[in-house]
């Protein structure tokens, strides 16, 4: 059985955002990249496979 993993990133509903809120979310992402807070696709898939095996 799959459950919600609170460690996963929740995506905001951009259809309900103002332009300013959208711009702020984009800026947060750019700031993360600039600060090196990134994950490779391989790391993401490795974690996904691990979570699936553990039933998360």
C-alpha positions in Angstrom: 0.0 0.0 0.0 1.4 3.4 -0.9 1.2 6.2 1.6 2.0 9.9 1.4 5.6 10.7 2.2 5.9 13.9 4.1 9.5 14.2 3.0 8.4 14.7 -0.6 8.1 18.1 -2.1 4.5 19.3 -2.5 3.9 21.3 -5.6 1.9 24.5 -5.4 -1.2 24.9 -7.5 0.1 27.6 -10.0 -3.4 28.1 -11.4 -4.4 29.7 -8.1 -1.3 32.0 -7.7 -0.9 35.6 -8.4 1.9 36.7 -10.7 3.8 37.8 -7.6 3.4 34.5 -5.9 4.4 32.6 -9.0 7.5 34.8 -9.4 8.4 34.2 -5.8 8.2 30.4 -6.2 10.4 30.6 -9.3 12.9 32.7 -7.4 13.0 30.1 -4.6 13.9 27.5 -7.1 16.6 29.6 -8.7 18.0 30.4 -5.3 18.1 26.6 -4.5 20.1 25.9 -7.7 22.5 28.8 -7.1 23.1 27.5 -3.5 23.7 24.0 -4.7 20.5 22.5 -3.2 20.0 20.1 -6.1 19.5 16.4 -6.7 20.7 14.5 -9.7 18.1 12.4 -11.6 20.0 9.3 -10.5 19.8 10.2 -6.8 16.1 10.9 -7.3 15.4 7.5 -8.9 17.6 5.7 -6.3 15.5 7.3 -3.5 12.2 6.5 -5.3 13.2 2.9 -5.7 14.2 2.7 -2.1 10.9 4.2 -0.9 8.9 1.9 -3.1 10.8 -1.2 -1.7 10.0 0.1 1.8 6.4 0.6 1.0 6.5 4.4 1.3 
